[in-house]
Amino acid sequence: MTRASVLTSSTFAFTLAAATLGLVSRAEAASPSTAECLAAADSSIQLRDQHQLRAARTQMLVCASPSCPSAIQTECLRRVDQINAALPTVVFEAKDPAGNDLSNIKVDMDGQPLVDRLDGSAVPLDPGEHHFHFTAPGGIVADKTIVIHESEKDRHERIVIGTPLPPGTAQPAPAGAVSPTPAEPAEDPGASRRTTAYVVGGVGVVGLAVGAIFGGLALSSASSSKSECSTSDCGTSKFNQSQSDYNTASTDGTVSTVAFIAGGAALVAGGILFLTAPKASSSATGSVWQFSPAVGSTGLGLTVKGAL
């Protein structure tokens, strides 16, 4: 055998020995010793009494390892089943203000990281009161404190992340969505005519009021004229006063008649203008309501009729 062959064989043997030692070291690290099994069993009991069920379960899995003495292994396996039954779980449901599901949410519990993302699965937690801090992309956060009960399984907790919108406020459109152009209010084609109708109708009302006032004055003057000069006693002075009251009554009567006629005509004209004014569209089809009035006399008054 040459010198080179001897060196090569020695190097291969050394490499194989080193690899074997490394595998043995990793195998020993994965298999706890008897002392480590005993320590894990004792620690799991203390943690269980302190209601730290998750940490107690981790220690029980250590002492349940096949490398532990069979008596310790059997007892720890039994305790693992008990812990699994007592360990509560919570399903967090994160929503935005519009009610949409959120998943890219980081959750901290009591100041310590809990999960990096919500995927709808149940999260095991220790019983007791805990404070949860939820963080969404963009720095939007929410906080919630809840009391977790032992053996409570798949408890659903809803968390709204973001500021709720005021009632009646439309939800923001998704990114990239095209916002509809708001429709301009329909123009009222009869607005100016109805305004004119109000003015003319107001003049008519004033005319009727004036006619009523002068009509009352005419009646009063006529009554005075009759009472001041009766057939049995009508001297010169009384006759002159009676004649003056009669003239006044005649004038007031004329003014009253003219005012009544003008006021009535203005009122009727205002009504016609109002009823014939085009209306704004009352439906999506754009139909317009119009009135066709018919005017006729009834006794001493006037009647306005409208057809739709």
DOBAGU-652414 format. One line per field, with one value per residue: residue in three letters; x, y, z of N, C-alpha, C in turn. Coordinates in nm, 2 decimals. Layout:
resn [ala,...]
n.px [X,...]
n.py [Y,...]
n.pz [Z,...]
ca.px [X,...]
ca.py [Y,...]
ca.pz [Z,...]
c.px [X,...]
c.py [Y,...]
c.pz [Z,...]
! end
This chain:
resn [met,thr,arg,ala,ser,val,leu,thr,ser,ser,thr,phe,ala,phe,thr,leu,ala,ala,ala,thr,leu,gly,leu,val,ser,arg,ala,glu,ala,ala,ser,pro,ser,thr,ala,glu,cys,leu,ala,ala,ala,asp,ser,ser,ile,gln,leu,arg,asp,gln,his,gln,leu,arg,ala,ala,arg,thr,gln,met,leu,val,cys,ala,ser,pro,ser,cys,pro,ser,ala,ile,gln,thr,glu,cys,leu,arg,arg,val,asp,gln,ile,asn,ala,ala,leu,pro,thr,val,val,phe,glu,ala,lys,asp,pro,ala,gly,asn,asp,leu,ser,asn,ile,lys,val,asp,met,asp,gly,gln,pro,leu,val,asp,arg,leu,asp,gly,ser,ala,val,pro,leu,asp,pro,gly,glu,his,his,phe,his,phe,thr,ala,pro,gly,gly,ile,val,ala,asp,lys,thr,ile,val,ile,his,glu,ser,glu,lys,asp,arg,his,glu,arg,ile,val,ile,gly,thr,pro,leu,pro,pro,gly,thr,ala,gln,pro,ala,pro,ala,gly,ala,val,ser,pro,thr,pro,ala,glu,pro,ala,glu,asp,pro,gly,ala,ser,arg,arg,thr,thr,ala,tyr,val,val,gly,gly,val,gly,val,val,gly,leu,ala,val,gly,ala,ile,phe,gly,gly,leu,ala,leu,ser,ser,ala,ser,ser,ser,lys,ser,glu,cys,ser,thr,ser,asp,cys,gly,thr,ser,lys,phe,asn,gln,ser,gln,ser,asp,tyr,asn,thr,ala,ser,thr,asp,gly,thr,val,ser,thr,val,ala,phe,ile,ala,gly,gly,ala,ala,leu,val,ala,gly,gly,ile,leu,phe,leu,thr,ala,pro,lys,ala,ser,ser,ser,ala,thr,gly,ser,val,trp,gln,phe,ser,pro,ala,val,gly,ser,thr,gly,leu,gly,leu,thr,val,lys,gly,ala,leu]
n.px [0.09,0.06,0.20,0.03,-0.22,-0.25,-0.28,-0.52,-0.71,-0.70,-0.79,-1.06,-1.16,-1.15,-1.32,-1.57,-1.59,-1.62,-1.87,-2.03,-2.01,-2.14,-2.40,-2.47,-2.46,-2.67,-2.88,-2.88,-2.93,-3.20,-3.32,-3.42,-3.24,-3.26,-3.26,-3.34,-3.60,-3.72,-3.71,-3.86,-4.11,-4.17,-4.17,-4.39,-4.60,-4.60,-4.64,-4.89,-5.04,-5.02,-5.19,-5.07,-5.11,-5.03,-4.74,-4.71,-4.79,-4.59,-4.37,-4.46,-4.47,-4.20,-4.12,-4.27,-4.13,-3.98,-3.73,-3.74,-3.78,-4.01,-4.23,-4.24,-4.28,-4.54,-4.70,-4.67,-4.78,-5.04,-5.10,-5.07,-5.30,-5.50,-5.43,-5.47,-5.75,-5.83,-5.72,-5.81,-5.94,-5.95,-6.11,-6.03,-6.20,-6.14,-6.26,-6.32,-6.46,-6.67,-6.75,-6.60,-6.38,-6.06,-5.73,-5.46,-5.34,-5.16,-5.12,-5.09,-5.05,-5.09,-4.87,-4.69,-4.58,-4.83,-4.97,-4.88,-5.05,-5.40,-5.58,-5.82,-5.81,-5.83,-5.69,-5.48,-5.49,-5.40,-5.60,-5.78,-5.77,-5.69,-5.51,-5.54,-5.38,-5.43,-5.29,-5.30,-5.21,-5.05,-5.06,-5.29,-5.47,-5.62,-5.76,-5.84,-5.98,-6.03,-6.18,-6.07,-6.20,-6.13,-6.11,-6.28,-6.38,-6.30,-6.40,-6.55,-6.43,-6.51,-6.35,-6.34,-6.15,-6.04,-6.18,-6.52,-6.77,-6.98,-7.34,-7.53,-7.33,-7.17,-6.99,-6.63,-6.52,-6.38,-6.03,-5.94,-6.19,-6.44,-6.59,-6.93,-7.07,-7.22,-7.57,-7.69,-7.92,-8.25,-8.37,-8.63,-8.88,-9.10,-9.07,-9.03,-9.27,-9.45,-9.36,-9.44,-9.71,-9.76,-9.71,-9.90,-10.13,-10.11,-10.15,-10.42,-10.54,-10.50,-10.65,-10.91,-10.93,-10.92,-11.15,-11.34,-11.31,-11.38,-11.63,-11.76,-11.74,-11.90,-12.15,-12.19,-12.19,-12.42,-12.61,-12.60,-12.68,-12.95,-13.06,-13.02,-13.19,-13.50,-13.84,-14.02,-13.88,-13.66,-13.46,-13.28,-13.00,-12.97,-13.05,-12.84,-12.62,-12.71,-12.71,-12.43,-12.33,-12.45,-12.33,-12.07,-12.10,-12.17,-11.93,-11.75,-11.87,-11.83,-11.55,-11.51,-11.64,-11.48,-11.23,-11.30,-11.35,-11.10,-10.93,-11.04,-11.00,-10.72,-10.66,-10.77,-10.61,-10.36,-10.40,-10.44,-10.19,-10.04,-10.14,-10.10,-9.83,-9.53,-9.43,-9.16,-8.98,-9.14,-9.07,-8.84,-8.86,-8.90,-9.14,-9.38,-9.59,-9.89,-10.13,-10.46,-10.66,-11.01,-11.22,-11.52,-11.83,-12.01,-12.30,-12.24,-11.98,-11.66,-11.54,-11.27,-11.14,-10.95,-10.78,-10.60]
n.py [-0.12,0.22,0.53,0.74,0.61,0.52,0.76,0.85,0.66,0.69,0.95,0.92,0.74,0.90,1.10,0.96,0.87,1.11,1.20,1.00,1.04,1.29,1.23,1.07,1.25,1.43,1.25,1.19,1.44,1.47,1.28,1.28,1.26,1.04,1.20,1.45,1.38,1.34,1.60,1.74,1.62,1.70,1.98,2.01,1.96,2.17,2.39,2.32,2.36,2.63,2.71,2.74,2.61,2.56,2.57,2.37,2.14,2.13,2.05,1.80,1.66,1.62,1.45,1.24,1.11,0.84,0.76,0.80,0.66,0.39,0.41,0.68,0.78,0.67,0.80,1.07,1.07,1.02,1.25,1.44,1.39,1.48,1.75,1.83,1.81,2.00,2.23,2.54,2.67,2.93,3.09,3.34,3.60,3.83,4.14,4.40,4.74,4.72,4.46,4.26,3.98,3.95,3.85,3.88,3.94,4.03,3.89,3.97,3.85,3.96,4.12,3.96,3.78,3.60,3.48,3.51,3.54,3.52,3.23,3.11,2.89,2.72,2.86,2.75,2.85,2.97,2.94,3.22,3.58,3.77,4.01,4.12,4.22,4.34,4.37,4.52,4.54,4.85,4.97,4.98,4.91,4.72,4.65,4.41,4.27,3.97,3.70,3.38,3.06,2.75,2.44,2.53,2.52,2.61,2.87,3.16,3.47,3.79,4.05,4.39,4.57,4.88,5.21,5.24,5.35,5.64,5.61,5.56,5.64,5.58,5.29,5.28,5.25,4.96,4.92,5.05,5.05,5.21,5.51,5.59,5.86,6.13,6.19,6.49,6.72,6.72,6.98,7.21,7.28,7.44,7.62,7.91,7.99,7.91,8.07,8.33,8.28,8.27,8.54,8.68,8.56,8.65,8.92,8.91,8.82,9.04,9.23,9.13,9.16,9.44,9.50,9.39,9.55,9.81,9.76,9.71,9.97,10.11,10.00,10.09,10.37,10.39,10.31,10.50,10.72,10.67,10.67,10.93,11.10,11.07,11.01,11.16,11.35,11.55,11.78,12.07,12.06,11.79,11.67,11.74,11.62,11.36,11.33,11.35,11.13,10.93,10.97,10.90,10.64,10.54,10.58,10.43,10.18,10.15,10.13,9.90,9.71,9.72,9.64,9.38,9.25,9.28,9.16,8.90,8.82,8.83,8.64,8.41,8.40,8.36,8.10,7.96,7.99,7.85,7.59,7.52,7.51,7.34,7.03,6.89,6.59,6.29,6.03,5.77,5.75,6.00,6.12,6.39,6.57,6.75,7.00,7.07,7.33,7.42,7.69,7.81,7.98,8.00,8.09,8.37,8.34,8.20,7.90,7.69,7.43,7.14,6.91,6.60]
n.pz [0.00,-0.08,0.03,-0.01,-0.03,0.22,0.36,0.25,0.33,0.60,0.63,0.54,0.73,0.96,0.90,0.88,1.14,1.27,1.17,1.27,1.54,1.55,1.48,1.69,1.90,1.83,1.85,2.12,2.22,2.14,2.29,2.61,2.92,3.21,3.44,3.32,3.24,3.49,3.59,3.41,3.45,3.71,3.68,3.50,3.67,3.85,3.68,3.58,3.81,3.83,3.64,3.39,3.12,2.86,2.88,3.06,2.92,2.72,2.88,2.97,2.74,2.70,2.92,2.84,2.65,2.47,2.57,2.84,3.17,3.19,3.37,3.43,3.18,3.11,3.30,3.23,2.97,3.03,3.17,2.97,2.81,2.99,3.01,2.74,2.73,2.92,2.82,2.69,2.38,2.13,1.86,1.66,1.49,1.27,1.15,0.91,0.92,0.73,0.75,0.63,0.60,0.77,0.74,0.75,1.01,1.29,1.62,1.96,2.29,2.61,2.59,2.46,2.16,1.99,1.76,1.41,1.20,1.12,1.05,1.07,1.23,1.55,1.84,2.10,2.44,2.77,3.06,3.21,3.26,2.98,2.78,2.45,2.16,1.84,1.53,1.21,0.86,0.78,1.02,1.16,1.45,1.72,2.04,2.29,2.58,2.73,2.92,2.96,2.99,3.15,2.98,2.78,2.45,2.12,2.12,1.98,1.89,1.79,1.63,1.54,1.33,1.27,1.22,1.28,1.05,1.04,1.09,0.80,0.63,0.33,0.24,0.18,-0.16,-0.31,-0.39,-0.71,-0.81,-1.00,-0.93,-0.94,-1.13,-0.97,-1.02,-1.16,-1.01,-1.13,-1.34,-1.26,-1.47,-1.43,-1.23,-1.24,-1.35,-1.14,-0.94,-1.04,-1.03,-0.76,-0.69,-0.84,-0.74,-0.48,-0.51,-0.59,-0.36,-0.19,-0.33,-0.30,-0.02,0.00,-0.14,0.03,0.26,0.16,0.08,0.32,0.43,0.25,0.30,0.56,0.52,0.36,0.53,0.73,0.57,0.53,0.79,0.87,0.73,0.74,0.63,0.78,0.92,0.79,0.76,0.61,0.68,0.76,0.53,0.36,0.48,0.47,0.19,0.14,0.28,0.12,-0.13,-0.05,0.02,-0.23,-0.38,-0.22,-0.27,-0.54,-0.55,-0.40,-0.56,-0.79,-0.68,-0.59,-0.83,-0.97,-0.78,-0.77,-1.04,-1.05,-0.86,-0.98,-1.21,-1.10,-1.00,-1.24,-1.36,-1.18,-1.18,-1.45,-1.47,-1.57,-1.42,-1.24,-1.34,-1.23,-1.21,-1.30,-1.57,-1.67,-1.70,-1.71,-1.51,-1.59,-1.58,-1.70,-1.69,-1.64,-1.66,-1.52,-1.45,-1.15,-1.03,-0.83,-0.81,-0.90,-1.04,-1.04,-1.23,-1.25,-1.46,-1.45]
ca.px [0.00,0.14,0.18,-0.10,-0.34,-0.27,-0.33,-0.66,-0.78,-0.70,-0.88,-1.20,-1.20,-1.16,-1.45,-1.68,-1.60,-1.68,-2.01,-2.10,-2.02,-2.24,-2.54,-2.50,-2.48,-2.80,-2.98,-2.88,-3.00,-3.34,-3.37,-3.38,-3.19,-3.36,-3.27,-3.42,-3.73,-3.78,-3.72,-3.97,-4.23,-4.19,-4.20,-4.52,-4.70,-4.60,-4.70,-5.03,-5.10,-5.02,-5.28,-5.00,-5.14,-4.94,-4.61,-4.71,-4.80,-4.46,-4.29,-4.52,-4.42,-4.06,-4.11,-4.34,-4.04,-3.95,-3.61,-3.77,-3.83,-4.15,-4.33,-4.25,-4.34,-4.68,-4.77,-4.67,-4.87,-5.17,-5.12,-5.09,-5.44,-5.57,-5.40,-5.54,-5.89,-5.85,-5.66,-5.91,-5.91,-6.03,-6.10,-6.04,-6.26,-6.11,-6.34,-6.31,-6.59,-6.77,-6.78,-6.52,-6.28,-5.92,-5.65,-5.32,-5.35,-5.07,-5.19,-5.00,-5.13,-5.02,-4.74,-4.60,-4.64,-4.91,-4.97,-4.84,-5.16,-5.52,-5.62,-5.94,-5.79,-5.84,-5.56,-5.48,-5.46,-5.41,-5.72,-5.76,-5.79,-5.57,-5.52,-5.50,-5.35,-5.43,-5.22,-5.33,-5.12,-5.08,-5.05,-5.43,-5.47,-5.74,-5.73,-5.96,-5.95,-6.13,-6.15,-6.07,-6.23,-6.07,-6.19,-6.37,-6.32,-6.35,-6.47,-6.54,-6.42,-6.51,-6.28,-6.35,-6.03,-6.07,-6.28,-6.66,-6.82,-7.11,-7.46,-7.57,-7.22,-7.14,-6.86,-6.54,-6.52,-6.26,-5.93,-5.95,-6.33,-6.48,-6.71,-7.03,-7.08,-7.35,-7.66,-7.73,-8.06,-8.33,-8.42,-8.77,-8.91,-9.22,-9.04,-9.05,-9.42,-9.51,-9.33,-9.53,-9.84,-9.77,-9.72,-10.03,-10.23,-10.10,-10.22,-10.56,-10.59,-10.50,-10.76,-11.03,-10.93,-10.96,-11.30,-11.42,-11.30,-11.46,-11.77,-11.81,-11.75,-12.01,-12.27,-12.20,-12.23,-12.55,-12.70,-12.60,-12.76,-13.09,-13.10,-13.01,-13.30,-13.62,-13.95,-14.09,-13.79,-13.55,-13.43,-13.18,-12.87,-12.97,-13.05,-12.71,-12.54,-12.75,-12.66,-12.29,-12.31,-12.49,-12.22,-11.95,-12.14,-12.16,-11.79,-11.69,-11.92,-11.76,-11.41,-11.52,-11.67,-11.36,-11.13,-11.34,-11.33,-10.96,-10.87,-11.08,-10.93,-10.58,-10.65,-10.79,-10.50,-10.26,-10.43,-10.42,-10.05,-9.98,-10.19,-10.04,-9.68,-9.48,-9.37,-9.03,-9.00,-9.18,-9.02,-8.71,-8.89,-8.90,-9.27,-9.41,-9.73,-9.94,-10.28,-10.53,-10.77,-11.13,-11.28,-11.66,-11.90,-12.12,-12.36,-12.17,-11.84,-11.59,-11.49,-11.15,-11.13,-10.82,-10.78,-10.46]
ca.py [0.00,0.34,0.63,0.82,0.53,0.51,0.89,0.86,0.57,0.75,1.06,0.87,0.69,1.01,1.17,0.87,0.87,1.24,1.20,0.91,1.11,1.40,1.17,1.02,1.37,1.48,1.15,1.20,1.56,1.45,1.18,1.33,1.16,1.01,1.32,1.55,1.33,1.36,1.74,1.78,1.58,1.79,2.12,2.01,1.96,2.31,2.47,2.29,2.42,2.78,2.73,2.76,2.48,2.54,2.53,2.23,2.04,2.11,1.97,1.67,1.59,1.59,1.33,1.13,1.06,0.69,0.74,0.82,0.54,0.36,0.46,0.83,0.80,0.64,0.90,1.19,1.05,1.03,1.39,1.51,1.38,1.57,1.89,1.86,1.83,2.12,2.35,2.61,2.72,3.04,3.12,3.49,3.64,3.97,4.20,4.54,4.80,4.68,4.32,4.17,3.90,3.99,3.73,3.92,4.01,3.98,3.90,3.96,3.83,4.00,4.18,3.86,3.74,3.48,3.43,3.61,3.55,3.45,3.15,3.05,2.78,2.74,2.89,2.71,2.95,2.94,3.00,3.34,3.71,3.81,4.13,4.09,4.34,4.30,4.47,4.50,4.62,5.00,5.02,4.98,4.82,4.70,4.58,4.35,4.19,3.86,3.60,3.25,2.96,2.62,2.34,2.60,2.48,2.68,3.00,3.25,3.61,3.88,4.18,4.48,4.65,5.00,5.30,5.23,5.47,5.69,5.55,5.63,5.67,5.47,5.22,5.32,5.16,4.88,4.99,5.03,5.06,5.34,5.56,5.65,6.01,6.16,6.26,6.63,6.73,6.76,7.11,7.22,7.37,7.53,7.70,8.05,8.02,7.90,8.20,8.43,8.25,8.31,8.68,8.72,8.51,8.74,9.04,8.88,8.81,9.18,9.29,9.08,9.22,9.58,9.50,9.36,9.67,9.92,9.71,9.74,10.11,10.15,9.96,10.17,10.50,10.38,10.30,10.64,10.81,10.64,10.70,11.07,11.17,10.99,11.08,11.24,11.46,11.56,11.92,12.09,12.01,11.65,11.62,11.75,11.51,11.23,11.32,11.33,10.98,10.85,10.98,10.83,10.49,10.50,10.58,10.31,10.06,10.13,10.08,9.76,9.63,9.71,9.56,9.24,9.20,9.27,9.06,8.77,8.79,8.80,8.51,8.30,8.40,8.29,7.96,7.90,7.98,7.75,7.46,7.49,7.51,7.21,6.98,6.81,6.45,6.22,5.89,5.75,5.76,6.14,6.17,6.52,6.59,6.87,7.03,7.15,7.38,7.47,7.79,7.84,8.06,7.93,8.19,8.49,8.31,8.14,7.77,7.65,7.28,7.09,6.77,6.55]
ca.pz [0.00,-0.09,0.14,-0.05,0.00,0.37,0.40,0.20,0.41,0.74,0.62,0.53,0.86,1.05,0.86,0.92,1.29,1.32,1.14,1.36,1.67,1.54,1.48,1.83,1.98,1.80,1.90,2.27,2.25,2.12,2.39,2.74,3.02,3.32,3.52,3.25,3.25,3.62,3.61,3.32,3.51,3.83,3.63,3.45,3.78,3.90,3.58,3.58,3.93,3.81,3.52,3.26,3.06,2.74,2.92,3.13,2.81,2.66,2.97,2.98,2.62,2.73,3.01,2.78,2.55,2.48,2.64,2.98,3.23,3.15,3.47,3.41,3.04,3.12,3.38,3.16,2.86,3.09,3.20,2.84,2.77,3.08,2.97,2.62,2.76,2.99,2.75,2.61,2.25,2.08,1.71,1.64,1.37,1.25,1.04,0.89,0.95,0.64,0.78,0.55,0.68,0.76,0.78,0.77,1.14,1.40,1.75,2.08,2.41,2.74,2.56,2.40,2.04,1.99,1.62,1.31,1.10,1.15,0.94,1.10,1.32,1.69,1.91,2.24,2.53,2.91,3.12,3.29,3.19,2.89,2.69,2.32,2.07,1.71,1.44,1.07,0.78,0.78,1.16,1.22,1.57,1.80,2.16,2.35,2.70,2.75,3.02,2.90,3.08,3.13,2.90,2.68,2.32,1.99,2.15,1.87,1.93,1.67,1.65,1.43,1.32,1.19,1.28,1.22,0.98,1.10,1.03,0.67,0.54,0.23,0.26,0.07,-0.27,-0.32,-0.47,-0.85,-0.85,-1.06,-0.85,-1.03,-1.13,-0.91,-1.11,-1.13,-0.98,-1.25,-1.35,-1.25,-1.57,-1.40,-1.11,-1.26,-1.36,-1.01,-0.87,-1.09,-0.98,-0.62,-0.68,-0.89,-0.64,-0.36,-0.55,-0.59,-0.22,-0.14,-0.39,-0.23,0.11,-0.02,-0.18,0.15,0.35,0.11,0.08,0.46,0.45,0.17,0.37,0.68,0.48,0.32,0.65,0.79,0.49,0.55,0.92,0.90,0.67,0.73,0.56,0.87,0.97,0.70,0.74,0.51,0.72,0.76,0.39,0.30,0.54,0.41,0.05,0.15,0.31,0.01,-0.23,0.00,0.00,-0.38,-0.41,-0.16,-0.33,-0.67,-0.52,-0.35,-0.67,-0.87,-0.61,-0.59,-0.96,-0.99,-0.69,-0.81,-1.16,-1.02,-0.79,-1.08,-1.30,-1.03,-0.99,-1.37,-1.38,-1.09,-1.23,-1.58,-1.46,-1.58,-1.30,-1.26,-1.36,-1.10,-1.22,-1.38,-1.72,-1.71,-1.73,-1.65,-1.48,-1.64,-1.55,-1.80,-1.61,-1.71,-1.57,-1.55,-1.35,-1.08,-0.95,-0.82,-0.79,-1.01,-1.01,-1.12,-1.23,-1.31,-1.50,-1.44]
c.px [0.09,0.11,0.05,-0.22,-0.36,-0.33,-0.48,-0.75,-0.80,-0.80,-1.03,-1.25,-1.23,-1.30,-1.57,-1.70,-1.66,-1.83,-2.09,-2.12,-2.13,-2.38,-2.57,-2.53,-2.62,-2.91,-2.99,-2.95,-3.15,-3.40,-3.33,-3.33,-3.29,-3.37,-3.36,-3.57,-3.80,-3.80,-3.84,-4.11,-4.27,-4.24,-4.34,-4.63,-4.71,-4.67,-4.85,-5.10,-5.11,-5.11,-5.20,-5.00,-5.05,-4.80,-4.60,-4.72,-4.67,-4.37,-4.34,-4.48,-4.27,-4.05,-4.19,-4.25,-4.00,-3.82,-3.63,-3.81,-3.98,-4.26,-4.35,-4.32,-4.49,-4.76,-4.78,-4.77,-5.02,-5.20,-5.14,-5.24,-5.53,-5.55,-5.47,-5.69,-5.92,-5.80,-5.77,-5.85,-6.00,-6.00,-6.13,-6.10,-6.24,-6.19,-6.30,-6.45,-6.70,-6.81,-6.70,-6.41,-6.14,-5.84,-5.50,-5.31,-5.25,-5.13,-5.08,-5.10,-5.04,-4.88,-4.64,-4.66,-4.72,-4.92,-4.94,-4.95,-5.28,-5.56,-5.75,-5.93,-5.80,-5.70,-5.57,-5.43,-5.47,-5.54,-5.69,-5.79,-5.66,-5.61,-5.46,-5.48,-5.34,-5.38,-5.25,-5.23,-5.16,-5.08,-5.19,-5.43,-5.60,-5.70,-5.86,-5.91,-6.06,-6.09,-6.17,-6.10,-6.17,-6.17,-6.28,-6.31,-6.39,-6.44,-6.45,-6.54,-6.41,-6.45,-6.30,-6.23,-6.05,-6.18,-6.42,-6.70,-6.95,-7.23,-7.50,-7.46,-7.19,-7.00,-6.77,-6.54,-6.39,-6.16,-5.95,-6.10,-6.36,-6.61,-6.81,-7.05,-7.22,-7.44,-7.69,-7.88,-8.14,-8.38,-8.57,-8.81,-9.03,-9.19,-9.07,-9.20,-9.49,-9.48,-9.42,-9.67,-9.86,-9.78,-9.85,-10.14,-10.23,-10.17,-10.37,-10.62,-10.60,-10.62,-10.89,-11.04,-10.98,-11.10,-11.38,-11.42,-11.39,-11.61,-11.84,-11.83,-11.87,-12.14,-12.30,-12.25,-12.38,-12.65,-12.71,-12.69,-12.91,-13.14,-13.10,-13.12,-13.42,-13.73,-14.02,-14.01,-13.67,-13.53,-13.31,-13.04,-12.87,-12.97,-12.91,-12.61,-12.58,-12.70,-12.51,-12.26,-12.35,-12.38,-12.10,-11.98,-12.13,-12.02,-11.72,-11.74,-11.85,-11.62,-11.41,-11.55,-11.55,-11.25,-11.17,-11.31,-11.18,-10.89,-10.91,-11.01,-10.79,-10.57,-10.67,-10.67,-10.38,-10.28,-10.41,-10.27,-9.99,-10.01,-10.13,-9.89,-9.63,-9.41,-9.25,-9.07,-9.03,-9.14,-8.90,-8.74,-8.89,-9.03,-9.30,-9.56,-9.77,-10.09,-10.34,-10.66,-10.89,-11.20,-11.43,-11.72,-12.00,-12.18,-12.28,-12.02,-11.78,-11.53,-11.38,-11.15,-11.01,-10.83,-10.63,-10.43]
c.py [0.12,0.43,0.71,0.74,0.52,0.65,0.90,0.78,0.63,0.87,1.02,0.81,0.80,1.08,1.09,0.87,1.00,1.25,1.12,0.98,1.22,1.34,1.12,1.14,1.42,1.38,1.16,1.33,1.55,1.36,1.23,1.22,1.14,1.13,1.43,1.51,1.36,1.51,1.79,1.74,1.67,1.93,2.12,2.02,2.10,2.40,2.45,2.36,2.57,2.81,2.77,2.63,2.45,2.50,2.40,2.12,2.02,2.03,1.82,1.59,1.55,1.46,1.22,1.07,0.91,0.67,0.75,0.68,0.51,0.41,0.61,0.85,0.78,0.75,1.03,1.18,1.07,1.18,1.48,1.50,1.47,1.71,1.92,1.88,1.96,2.25,2.42,2.66,2.83,3.06,3.27,3.52,3.79,4.02,4.35,4.61,4.76,4.53,4.22,4.10,3.96,3.88,3.78,4.01,3.95,4.00,3.88,3.94,3.86,4.05,4.08,3.81,3.61,3.41,3.54,3.63,3.47,3.37,3.07,2.93,2.82,2.76,2.85,2.82,2.90,3.01,3.13,3.46,3.74,3.93,4.10,4.22,4.29,4.41,4.43,4.58,4.77,5.05,5.03,4.87,4.82,4.62,4.52,4.26,4.09,3.77,3.46,3.14,2.82,2.52,2.40,2.58,2.57,2.80,3.10,3.40,3.70,4.01,4.26,4.57,4.76,5.08,5.28,5.36,5.51,5.63,5.63,5.66,5.56,5.42,5.26,5.21,5.08,4.95,4.95,5.04,5.20,5.39,5.62,5.80,6.05,6.23,6.40,6.63,6.78,6.90,7.12,7.32,7.47,7.62,7.85,8.08,8.01,8.02,8.31,8.41,8.29,8.46,8.73,8.68,8.60,8.87,9.02,8.88,8.95,9.25,9.25,9.14,9.36,9.59,9.48,9.49,9.78,9.88,9.74,9.88,10.16,10.11,10.05,10.31,10.50,10.38,10.43,10.73,10.79,10.69,10.85,11.15,11.08,11.07,11.18,11.36,11.47,11.71,11.94,12.04,11.86,11.59,11.63,11.64,11.37,11.21,11.29,11.18,10.89,10.85,10.90,10.68,10.45,10.49,10.45,10.18,10.04,10.07,9.94,9.67,9.61,9.62,9.41,9.18,9.18,9.16,8.92,8.73,8.75,8.67,8.39,8.29,8.33,8.14,7.89,7.89,7.87,7.61,7.42,7.49,7.37,7.16,6.90,6.67,6.38,6.08,5.89,5.76,5.90,6.19,6.30,6.53,6.73,6.88,7.11,7.20,7.42,7.57,7.81,7.92,7.98,8.04,8.32,8.46,8.25,8.01,7.73,7.50,7.24,6.95,6.72,6.48]
c.pz [0.00,0.02,0.11,-0.01,0.15,0.42,0.37,0.29,0.55,0.74,0.62,0.66,0.96,1.03,0.90,1.07,1.34,1.29,1.23,1.49,1.67,1.54,1.62,1.92,1.96,1.86,2.05,2.30,2.24,2.22,2.53,2.83,3.13,3.41,3.46,3.25,3.38,3.64,3.53,3.39,3.63,3.78,3.57,3.55,3.83,3.80,3.57,3.70,3.91,3.69,3.39,3.18,2.94,2.78,2.99,3.02,2.75,2.75,2.98,2.85,2.63,2.81,2.95,2.67,2.57,2.56,2.79,3.04,3.21,3.24,3.45,3.28,3.05,3.19,3.30,3.04,2.91,3.12,3.08,2.80,2.86,3.04,2.84,2.64,2.83,2.92,2.66,2.48,2.20,1.93,1.70,1.50,1.35,1.13,1.03,0.91,0.86,0.66,0.70,0.64,0.66,0.81,0.82,0.90,1.23,1.53,1.86,2.19,2.53,2.71,2.49,2.27,2.05,1.86,1.52,1.20,1.15,1.03,0.97,1.19,1.47,1.76,2.05,2.33,2.68,2.96,3.20,3.20,3.11,2.81,2.56,2.24,1.93,1.62,1.29,0.99,0.78,0.92,1.22,1.33,1.64,1.92,2.22,2.47,2.72,2.86,2.96,3.01,3.05,3.07,2.80,2.54,2.21,2.02,2.04,1.92,1.81,1.71,1.52,1.43,1.22,1.26,1.21,1.16,1.04,1.03,0.90,0.58,0.45,0.26,0.15,-0.03,-0.27,-0.41,-0.62,-0.90,-0.90,-0.99,-0.95,-1.01,-1.07,-1.01,-1.06,-1.10,-1.11,-1.24,-1.34,-1.36,-1.54,-1.28,-1.13,-1.28,-1.23,-0.93,-0.91,-1.04,-0.84,-0.61,-0.73,-0.79,-0.52,-0.39,-0.54,-0.45,-0.16,-0.20,-0.33,-0.09,0.10,-0.05,-0.06,0.24,0.29,0.10,0.22,0.48,0.37,0.24,0.49,0.64,0.43,0.43,0.72,0.71,0.51,0.69,0.95,0.83,0.64,0.66,0.65,0.92,0.89,0.67,0.63,0.55,0.72,0.62,0.33,0.35,0.48,0.27,0.05,0.18,0.19,-0.10,-0.18,-0.02,-0.14,-0.42,-0.36,-0.23,-0.47,-0.65,-0.48,-0.47,-0.76,-0.81,-0.61,-0.72,-1.00,-0.91,-0.73,-0.94,-1.14,-0.95,-0.89,-1.17,-1.23,-1.02,-1.13,-1.39,-1.30,-1.14,-1.36,-1.58,-1.48,-1.45,-1.34,-1.28,-1.23,-1.11,-1.30,-1.53,-1.77,-1.74,-1.65,-1.63,-1.52,-1.60,-1.66,-1.73,-1.70,-1.61,-1.61,-1.43,-1.28,-0.99,-0.95,-0.81,-0.91,-0.96,-1.10,-1.11,-1.30,-1.35,-1.51,-1.57]
! end
